[in-house]
């Protein structure tokens, strides 16, 4: 489980432990989007979960490691006898990637290529890999449906590197016979959410009494998917590969059809916190919104919108289905 103490990876690892899996978390514990202290808190949650479900076979090992470190990766895959990989580790701050593109090229592209090669050399045939809607980038028609085969026009280095990591997954699926499922994540929210995402920003700002800046008048919409549904998509893809239902290279966009305005998100955050944001929090940035359509910006930007849990289509593993182009 690469990136196993981050937002998405931590929830996937927790789910697997609750179902009796032996999980090896491989994470560098950096602070790009989630503070290292919060990653340590997630690690402690995973340790507690493993202990609680030990009678079901749950086992946990946490390795502090860099996916670009081929020597360490090779040793972990061999010594731990890895049989499958959930690859979620990446540098994901789309704005920061504009200023430091080489870090994203190095970690995302080199790291993913290194990981996939080592997995293939050790006979690991099951990989579920995270991707992002940022691979689509510029959308010529905001009313068009974004399916798995939509044109890739990334608008920042982060999105470009994820186009490349998707391509390397296809490459090694072909060269090394790995069965790969790409799970392309759209805007996600939920417990232990990231500081740079607007759901967390709104809740934290309302608690502190800090103004919430709007981009536009707050009526622009965005779709958000709840973290449990994201986890379900990863686990279902894993199970489909294990059962022989997915072979070779596969890709799935995951999201929800429900849209929510920023104003509705602020109202939801107020209900959660039990406190009004106040007039000062309604400050608007008097400029054109940087976000046009739900697929223009990366899911990692703070100019995102959020829906309530019910609006975002929170579901259960039993009522979740994956189809090409629709979740």
C-alpha positions in Angstrom: 0.0 0.0 0.0 2.0 2.9 -1.2 1.0 6.3 0.2 -0.7 4.3 2.9 -0.9 7.0 5.6 -2.2 9.7 3.3 -5.9 10.7 2.9 -7.0 8.1 0.4 -4.3 5.5 1.1 -5.0 5.5 4.8 -8.7 4.8 4.3 -8.0 2.0 1.9 -5.5 0.4 4.3 -7.9 0.7 7.2 -10.6 -1.0 5.1 -8.3 -3.9 4.2 -7.2 -4.4 7.8 -10.8 -4.6 8.9 -11.3 -7.5 6.4 -8.3 -9.5 7.7 -5.7 -8.6 5.1 -1.9 -8.4 5.8 -1.0 -4.9 4.8 2.4 -3.4 4.2 2.2 0.4 4.2 5.0 2.1 2.3 5.1 5.9 2.8 7.7 8.7 3.1 5.7 10.6 5.7 6.2 14.0 3.9 4.0 17.0 4.4 3.2 18.1 0.9 -0.6 18.0 1.4 -1.1 16.2 4.7 1.1 17.3 7.7 3.5 14.6 8.9 1.9 14.8 12.3 -1.5 13.8 10.8 0.1 11.0 8.9 1.5 9.7 12.1 -2.0 9.9 13.6 -3.3 7.8 10.6 -0.4 5.3 11.2 -1.6 5.0 14.8 -5.2 4.4 13.7 -3.9 1.6 11.3 -2.0 0.0 14.2 -5.1 0.0 16.4 -7.2 -1.4 13.6 -4.7 -4.2 12.9 -4.7 -5.1 16.6 -8.5 -5.0 16.8 -8.9 -7.3 13.8 -6.0 -9.6 14.5 -8.3 -12.5 15.1 -9.4 -12.2 11.5 -5.8 -12.4 10.2 -5.0 -8.7 10.0 -1.3 -7.8 10.1 0.3 -4.5 9.6 3.9 -3.4 8.8 4.7 0.3 8.2 7.8 1.2 6.2 9.1 4.7 5.9 10.3 4.7 2.4 10.6 6.6 -0.9 9.1 5.0 -4.1 12.1 6.3 -6.0 14.4 4.2 -3.8 14.7 1.1 -5.9 16.9 -0.7 -3.4 14.5 -0.3 -0.5 11.5 -1.1 -2.6 13.1 -4.2 -4.0 13.9 -5.4 -0.5 10.4 -4.8 0.9 8.7 -6.5 -2.0 10.9 -9.5 -1.7 11.1 -9.8 2.1 7.4 -9.2 2.7 6.4 -11.5 -0.2 4.0 -8.9 -1.7 1.2 -10.4 -3.8 -0.7 -7.3 -4.8 -0.2 -3.5 -4.7 -2.4 -0.5 -4.2 -0.4 2.4 -5.6 -1.6 5.7 -4.2 1.7 7.5 -3.4 2.3 10.6 -5.4 3.1 14.3 -5.2 -0.4 15.8 -5.8 -0.4 19.6 -5.2 -1.3 20.9 -8.7 -0.4 24.5 -7.9 2.9 23.7 -6.3 3.8 21.5 -9.3 3.9 24.7 -11.5 6.7 26.0 -9.3 8.5 22.8 -8.7 7.8 20.6 -11.8 10.9 18.4 -11.5 9.9 17.1 -8.1 6.6 15.9 -9.6 8.4 14.4 -12.6 10.9 12.6 -10.4 8.5 11.2 -7.8 5.4 10.5 -9.9 6.9 9.3 -13.1 10.2 7.8 -12.0 8.8 6.5 -8.7 5.8 4.8 -10.5 8.0 3.3 -13.2 10.4 2.0 -10.6 7.6 0.5 -8.5 5.9 -1.2 -11.4 9.1 -2.7 -12.8 10.1 -4.1 -9.4 6.6 -5.5 -8.8 6.7 -7.2 -12.2 10.1 -8.6 -11.7 8.9 -10.2 -8.4 5.9 -11.8 -10.1 3.3 -9.4 -8.6 0.4 -9.5 -11.0 -2.3 -7.4 -9.3 -2.0 -3.6 -9.2 -4.7 -1.0 -8.4 -3.2 2.4 -9.2 -4.6 5.9 -8.4 -5.0 8.5 -11.1 -6.7 11.9 -11.2 -9.1 13.9 -13.2 -6.3 16.4 -13.7 -5.2 14.3 -16.6 -8.1 15.7 -18.6 -7.2 19.3 -17.8 -8.6 21.8 -20.4 -12.1 20.8 -21.5 -13.2 22.4 -24.7 -16.9 21.9 -24.0 -17.9 22.0 -20.3 -21.2 20.2 -21.1 -19.4 17.2 -22.5 -19.2 13.9 -20.6 -15.7 13.0 -19.4 -15.3 9.3 -20.0 -12.2 7.1 -19.7 -11.2 7.8 -23.3 -11.6 11.6 -23.2 -8.7 13.7 -24.6 -5.8 14.3 -22.2 -5.0 18.0 -22.1 -3.4 18.6 -18.7 -2.8 22.3 -17.7 -0.2 21.8 -15.0 2.9 19.5 -14.4 1.0 17.4 -11.9 -1.7 16.5 -14.4 1.0 15.8 -17.1 2.9 13.5 -14.7 -0.3 11.5 -14.0 -0.9 11.1 -17.8 2.6 9.5 -17.8 2.0 7.3 -14.8 -1.2 5.9 -16.5 0.9 5.3 -19.6 3.6 3.4 -17.6 0.9 1.2 -16.1 -0.2 0.3 -19.6 3.4 -0.3 -20.6 4.2 -2.7 -17.8 0.8 -4.4 -18.1 1.9 -5.3 -21.6 5.6 -6.0 -20.9 5.4 -7.8 -17.6 1.9 -9.3 -17.7 0.6 -7.2 -14.8 -3.2 -6.9 -14.4 -3.7 -3.2 -13.7 -6.8 -1.2 -12.7 -6.4 2.6 -12.9 -8.9 4.3 -10.5 -9.2 7.9 -11.6 -10.2 9.9 -8.6 -12.4 13.0 -8.9 -12.9 15.5 -6.0 -13.0 13.6 -2.7 -14.0 14.5 0.8 -14.4 12.8 4.2 -12.7 12.2 7.6 -9.0 13.0 7.8 -9.4 15.2 4.6 -6.6 17.3 3.4 -5.9 20.8 4.7 -5.7 22.3 1.1 -9.1 21.1 0.1 -12.1 23.5 0.5 -14.2 21.1 2.7 -11.5 21.2 5.3 -10.8 24.9 4.7 -14.4 25.8 5.3 -14.8 23.8 8.5 -11.5 25.0 10.0 -12.2 28.7 9.0 -15.7 28.6 10.5 -14.4 27.2 13.7 -11.7 30.0 13.9 -14.0 32.7 12.6 -11.8 33.3 9.6 -13.3 34.6 6.3 -14.0 32.1 3.6 -13.0 33.6 0.2 -15.3 32.7 -2.6 -14.3 32.6 -6.3 -17.2 34.3 -7.9 -20.5 34.5 -6.1 -20.5 31.0 -4.7 -23.1 29.6 -7.1 -20.6 27.6 -9.3 -21.0 23.9 -8.8 -18.7 21.0 -8.3 -19.2 17.3 -7.7 -17.6 15.6 -4.7 -17.4 11.9 -3.9 -17.2 10.6 -0.4 -14.0 8.8 0.7 -15.8 5.5 1.5 -17.0 5.3 -2.2 -13.5 5.9 -3.4 -12.3 3.0 -1.2 -15.1 0.8 -2.5 -13.9 1.5 -6.1 -10.3 0.5 -5.3 -11.4 -2.7 -3.4 -13.8 -3.7 -6.1 -11.1 -3.4 -8.8 -8.8 -5.4 -6.6 -11.4 -8.1 -6.2 -12.2 -8.2 -9.9 -8.6 -8.7 -10.8 -8.2 -11.5 -8.1 -11.3 -13.2 -9.5 -10.1 -13.0 -13.1 -12.7 -10.6 -14.2 -10.2 -7.8 -15.1 -7.2 -8.7 -17.2 -4.4 -6.5 -18.6 -4.9 -2.7 -18.4 -8.2 -1.2 -17.2 -9.2 2.3 -16.3 -12.2 3.7 -14.4 -13.3 7.2 -13.7 -15.1 7.5 -10.4 -17.3 10.3 -9.2 -20.9 11.3 -8.7 -23.6 12.9 -10.9 -24.7 15.2 -8.0 -23.4 18.8 -8.0 -23.3 21.2 -5.2 -22.6 24.9 -5.0 -19.9 26.5 -2.8 -22.7 28.3 -1.0 -24.4 25.0 -0.2 -21.1 23.6 0.9 -20.6 26.5 3.3 -24.1 26.0 4.7 -23.3 22.3 5.2 -20.1 23.2 7.0 -22.0 25.6 9.3 -24.4 22.8 10.3 -21.5 20.4 10.9 -19.6 23.0 13.1 -22.8 24.3 14.7 -21.7 27.9 14.0 -22.5 30.5 11.4 -19.6 31.7 9.2 -20.7 35.3 9.6 -20.8 38.1 7.1 -17.0 38.4 6.9 -16.9 34.8 5.6 -19.0 35.7 2.6 -16.1 37.8 1.1 -16.0 37.3 -2.6 -13.0 37.5 -4.8 -14.2 39.9 -7.5 -12.7 38.2 -10.4 -13.7 35.5 -12.8 -13.8 32.1 -11.2 -10.6 30.1 -12.1 -12.7 26.9 -12.1 -15.1 26.4 -15.1 -16.7 23.0 -15.1 -15.9 20.2 -12.8 -13.0 18.9 -14.8 -11.1 22.2 -15.5 -8.9 22.2 -12.4 -7.1 19.4 -10.5 -9.0 17.8 -7.6 -6.3 19.1 -5.4 -7.0 22.8 -5.7 -8.5 24.9 -2.9 -10.9 26.6 -5.3 -13.0 23.4 -5.2 -16.7 23.1 -4.1 -18.1 20.5 -1.8 -21.5 18.8 -1.4 -23.1 17.3 1.7 -22.5 13.7 2.4 -25.9 12.8 1.0 -25.5 15.0 -2.1 -22.2 13.3 -2.8 -23.8 9.9 -3.2 -22.2 8.1 -0.2 -22.9 4.5 -0.8 -22.0 1.0 0.5 -19.8 -1.6 -1.1 -22.9 -3.6 -1.8 -24.7 -1.0 -3.9 -21.6 0.3 -5.7 -21.1 -0.7 -9.3 -18.3 0.2 -11.7 -19.1 0.9 -15.4 -17.0 2.5 -18.0 -17.7 6.2 -18.0 -19.9 6.1 -14.9 -19.7 5.3 -11.3 
